[in-house]
Amino acid sequence: MGTASVEESKKRPLVFAYYVTGHGFGHATRVVEVARNLILAGHDVHVVTGAPAFVFTSEIQSPRLFLRKVLLDCGAVQADALTVDRLASLEKYSETAVVPRASILATEVEWLKSIKADFVVSDVVPVACRAAADAGIPSVCITNFSWDFIYAEYVMAAGNHHRSIVWQIAEDYSHCEFLIRLPGYCPMPAFRDIIDVPLVVRRLHQSRKEVRKELGIGEDVKVVILNFGGQPAGWKLKEEYLPTGWLCLVCGASESEKLPPNFLKLAKDAYTPDLMAASDCMLGKIGYGTVSEALAYKLPFVFVRRDYFNEEPFLRNMLEYYQGGVEMIRRDLLTGHWRPYLERAMTLNPCYEGGINGGEVAARILQDTAYGKNYTLDKLSGPRRLRDAIVLGYQLQRVPGRDLCIPDWYANAESELGLRTGSPTAVTAENNSLADSFSQDFEILHGDFLGLSDTLSFLKSLAGLDALVDSPTKTGKHTIREQKAAAGLFNWEEDIFVARAPGRLDVMGGIADYSGSLVLQMPIREACHVAVQKIHPSKQRLWKHALARQQDKGQGPTPVLQIVSYGSELSNRGPTFDMDLSDFLEGDEPITYEKARQYFARDPSQRWAAYVAGTVLVLMKELGIRFENSISLLVSSAVPEGKGVSSSASVEVASMSAIAASHGLNIIPRELALLCQKVENHVVGAPCGVMDQMTSACGEANKLLAMICQPAEVLGLVDIPGHIRVWGIDSGIRHSVGGADYGSVRIGAFMGREIVKSIASTLLSQSLSTNGRYPDDSEEGGVELLEAEASLDYLCNLSPHRYEAMYAKMLPDSLIGESFVGKYSDHCDPVTTIDKTRNYGVRAAARHPIYENFRVKAFKALLTSATSDDQMTALGELLYQCHYSYSDCGLGSDGTNRLVQLVQEMQHSKASKSGEGTLYGAKITGGGSGGTVCVIGRNSLKSSEQILEIQRRYKAATGYLPILFEGSSPGAGRFGYLKIRRRNPPKQN
C-alpha cells in the first residue's frame, strides 16, 4: 500500500465486503491481488464467491481473509470452453439473480450489517451495489466490463422477453459511487464516474529458473502452457501436436486423462503466474486474467476466439497493440496444427511497459474512499457516458455476421475529451493493418466493407495490380496469365465499383424450390467479389487482341466487355473473356437468349463467361438498359465450384450488383435475384430454381433465409438458436445443376403436376355431374379442393395427406417422354425440354417436393421450440428423411451417402449415447448427385471434433479430404457496394 501518513495510520481498520462474479477464475484471481493489498493495510476482507477456496488461500494466508461460498450471479454460461450459450446465460441469470432477487437483497443487507461492513466492492456482481445502497453502505465496482454490456446483445439474439434483465443490471450499477476501470475495458455507460488503474496481476512467487528446475525442464526446452481458464481441454491431445523439442504444460486436465510424453499435467491448484513466467508462450482463450498476466510477464499468447464472448475484442486489441498475440483458428487447435502458430509466437516481442500494480492502486483508492476522500472529480463524465452509450448501441446494431470490433472514434474520443485511459483501444488486428494498407492506395467514396476480411484481402489485391504489369509473379493463388491480364484491366484514373455475394448452404428445401416449396437457406462465409469499371471506350485499356479486332473492323473505339476470372487453373477454363457489346445487339434490339446460349457455347473454355456477361444481356432485355460505355470486370470467387454451394449464383449476383452500381441502377435484392435466375436459366441454360440467387442476394449472416418459391416470396429471417450449429461437408463428387439427372427429376416433377391436374379435372367433372358432390369424397369442401388441384400452379400447394388420399396410387412410377407428350401435350416448364425417347421417373419426383415442403415447415417450427434432445433429434430426422427422398428420385451419390452414414455412425456410437449427443442429422443438398452434405448438431467443441473425425474417416475411405463449410456472411443486398478511387494513380502505359 506504500507509506501511510501519520493521520491515516491512526484510523481504524475497515471491513470490506468483496463480491465476486461467478464467471470464470479471472475475476477471482484479480480480486486476490486487491484483497491482498487491503489486508496488508490492516483491513478485514470478506469475499463472497463461488470460486474454490484455494484460489484465495494459496496467495493470502491471513486471519483477516474471510470466505463466504455464495453465488449471486452466473456470468456467461458456456456450452464448452469456446462457446457461450446466449439464451442459457440469460435464463440462468434470471434463475440465479432475478427470480430470488427480493430474498437476495434481504439476505445481503442483513449479512452486510452483521459483519459491520464499512465498504462494498463488486467485481462485478450487479445486485451487490443495490444491496449496499439498501444497507446504507457505499460501494465501488472494479472491472473491465459490465454485465449490461455483455447481456444486451444476448437479449437482441434471444428476444425481448429478457430485456428487463439489462435495465435492472444497469440500475443496480448506478448505485455505486464510481467505477475503478481496468485496462482492456468495454463501454460501461451505467457508471457515473470512473477512475482508471493499471493492470491488476498476481505477483510471482518463483523465478523462471526455479520453476523449471522444480519441474525438471531444461532451459533448452521450449515450453507452451495450455491454459483454457481452468476448464478441461475437452479434446484428446497428441504427441505430434508439438514441434520437436517442445513441452506443453496442461492446466485443468482431468485426473483420468492420459497425456502424451511431451505433455505435462499440472496440479489443479498449481500457481499459474509462476508457470506462465517459466514458459515461452501460452495457448488458450482470451480472458482478463490470461491477457493481463501474459502482458505483464511478456509472454507471447496464441489465442483461440470464443463465440459470443463480447469482452474478448477489447482484450484482444490490447493484446495485439502490445504485440503479444497470435490468433489460432479453432479447427487448427482441434486438429493439432499448432506448429506455425507456436513458431510465429516465438518471433513476437511483447512490449507492454505499463504499470502492473493495479491491485495496490485500487486498494489505496478503496481505502481512501472509505475514509472519506472524494475521488469523483470526473468533470467529463457526461461526454464519457454518452460515448460509451453510443458505442454500446453501435455494437448492438452492427451488421449480423460482422465481428464485434471497436470503432476508431471510440479510441480517438479518449484524447479528444482529454480523458485518462487505462488501455489502448486502437484496432491492430490483421484486418485493420490490411485496411490501413489499402487506405494508403485507395479512397472509399461509398460503402462499408463491414469488417469482412475476405473483402479487405480482395481490395488489397486490387491495390497491388499495377505493380504486376511488368513483372507478374506466381503467388500460388493466381496464375501469371491471370495476374498480367488483371493488371492491364483497369484505368486507375477512373472509379471502380466492388460488390460481394456469398455462396449458400441448402439447409432444407433443396430441389423442391422449383415446385414452390418453403426453403431454408444459409449464406456461407465463402463469397465472390467482383470489381467493375464503367469507362468511355477511348479511355479503356484494351488487350492487344481486342484492340486489333477493333482496328480490323476499321472503326474507332467502341464499347467492349473485358473480364478476368481468377481460379481458371482449378476448373480448366480460360482466365479471360472479351467481346464487343454490340455482339449482344441485332439492330437496336438485344439478341435472343437462344442465340446467347449458342454464342457462349462456341468455345468450351469460354463458356464460363455466360454467368458474368449474361448479366449484361439480361439487364438489356429485361430492363431495357443500353450500355454505351465499355465495361472492365474482375471476378475473384472463394466459393468452390461443383460443390453444391451455389458458386454460379454468387458469381451472377456479385456481377450484376457491381454492374448495376457502376451504372447507377437501383435494383432491390429480390428483383436482382430474379434477374440472375434468368441468367442461369436462359443464358447459361441450367434449369435451377431461384433459392440460390435469393440467398446470395437477400441473406443475412448467421440466419436462415425463409422463402416460399412461388416464385420468390421471402417470409423473413430465421435465427439459428445458439445451441444449434450447421456444417457443410463436401463429398468431392462434382455437382452440376446443368447435369442430366437434375433436369430429368425436374421434368418428372412437372410431369407429375400435370398428371395430378388431369386427374383432379376428371374427378371434378364426375363430382359436378353428381350435383356438386363426388360420392367417394367425404371431405367438406371437396369440390373446392378439386377445383384448386385441377389448376395446381405448384406441387407444394398439394398437402401430403391429400396427395396420398387422392393421387399417389394413380401416378406412374415412370413414363416415356413420348407417351407423356402424346397424352398431356406439355409439362409446362419454361426452362426444360422433354426428350421423347427418355424414360422419366414421375412418382418419386412428384412426391419429393410435396413432402419436402411439409418437412421444411416442421423444421422451421422446431427451431423455435424448447431446447431439448427431442428437438435436436427431430431436426436431425427431418434431414435424414430429406436425404433418402433425394435418393428415391435418383439424385443420390456414393460420396454423399457415405458422409451421411458416417454422421449416423457418429450419432449412434457408444460415446455419443453415453453422454449428450452432438450430431443429429445430415442430408445431401442443392441439386443432388454429389456436392455437399449439410449436417446439424449441437454448437459445441465435441461436435467440431466429430465433424473433423468424419472428415478424416472419409479421406481414409476415399482418398479425398472434404472441404468443410463453417460460418456465415451477409448477402449482397446487405453488403451493398463499394465505390473506390486510386489516391495516386500510376501513369498509364
Secondary structure as UniProt FT lines:
FT   HELIX           6..9
FT   STRAND          15..20
FT   HELIX           24..40
FT   TURN            41..42
FT   STRAND          44..49
FT   HELIX           54..57
FT   TURN            58..59
FT   TURN            63..64
FT   STRAND          65..69
FT   STRAND          78..80
FT   TURN            81..82
FT   STRAND          83..84
FT   HELIX           86..93
FT   HELIX           94..98
FT   TURN            99..100
FT   HELIX           101..114
FT   TURN            115..116
FT   STRAND          119..123
FT   HELIX           126..134
FT   TURN            135..136
FT   STRAND          139..143
FT   HELIX           147..158
FT   HELIX           160..162
FT   HELIX           163..173
FT   TURN            174..175
FT   STRAND          179..181
FT   TURN            189..190
FT   STRAND          194..196
FT   HELIX           208..215
FT   TURN            219..220
FT   STRAND          222..227
FT   TURN            229..230
FT   HELIX           239..241
FT   TURN            244..245
FT   STRAND          246..250
FT   TURN            255..256
FT   TURN            261..262
FT   STRAND          263..265
FT   TURN            268..269
FT   HELIX           272..277
FT   STRAND          281..285
FT   HELIX           288..296
FT   TURN            297..298
FT   STRAND          301..304
FT   TURN            310..311
FT   HELIX           312..321
FT   TURN            322..323
FT   STRAND          325..327
FT   HELIX           330..335
FT   HELIX           339..345
FT   TURN            346..347
FT   HELIX           358..370
FT   TURN            371..372
FT   TURN            379..380
FT   HELIX           381..396
FT   TURN            400..401
FT   HELIX           408..417
FT   HELIX           430..441
FT   STRAND          442..446
FT   TURN            450..451
FT   HELIX           453..463
FT   HELIX           466..468
FT   HELIX           480..487
FT   TURN            488..489
FT   TURN            492..493
FT   STRAND          496..508
FT   HELIX           510..515
FT   STRAND          518..535
FT   TURN            537..539
FT   HELIX           544..552
FT   TURN            553..554
FT   STRAND          560..565
FT   HELIX           568..571
FT   STRAND          576..580
FT   HELIX           581..584
FT   STRAND          585..586
FT   TURN            587..588
FT   STRAND          589..590
FT   HELIX           593..601
FT   HELIX           604..606
FT   TURN            607..608
FT   HELIX           609..623
FT   STRAND          630..637
FT   TURN            641..642
FT   HELIX           647..662
FT   TURN            663..664
FT   HELIX           669..678
FT   HELIX           679..684
FT   HELIX           691..698
FT   TURN            701..702
FT   STRAND          703..708
FT   TURN            709..712
FT   STRAND          713..719
FT   TURN            722..723
FT   STRAND          724..730
FT   TURN            737..738
FT   HELIX           740..769
FT   TURN            770..772
FT   TURN            775..776
FT   TURN            780..781
FT   HELIX           782..790
FT   HELIX           795..797
FT   HELIX           800..806
FT   HELIX           808..810
FT   STRAND          814..816
FT   HELIX           817..824
FT   TURN            830..831
FT   TURN            836..837
FT   STRAND          839..841
FT   HELIX           843..863
FT   HELIX           869..889
FT   HELIX           894..907
FT   HELIX           910..914
FT   STRAND          919..924
FT   TURN            926..927
FT   STRAND          932..938
FT   HELIX           941..958
FT   STRAND          964..965
FT   HELIX           972..975
FT   STRAND          978..982
//
